[in-house]
């Protein structure tokens, strides 16, 4: 599928972006305990910001699905991004187990 850039040029949205995000989800999920319920506890500002980003991403996903113009690769990416943010919130929660950490080094995640 093609996406129009700021310059008005049509550029393809690569499916590799979705595949990359799926690999990151799989990596984090492999070190997390099984999900017992959908509630995510509190681990400070970092987790709160991740879940805010997920809520915004979910809003974008709903808007895309309601749109007359559907780009499958973009919709798939936004869907996986929402799942990534949920998993990232769980991962940060586990890593910081109640310490209220406000930042986390990216290289520790991936």
Secondary structure, 3 states (H helix, E strand, C coil): CEEECCCCCEEECCHHHHHHHHHHHHHHHHHCCCCCCCCCCCCCHHHHHHHHHHHHHHHHHHHHHHCCCCCHHHHHHHHHHHHHHHHHHHHHHHHHCCCCCCCCCHHHHC
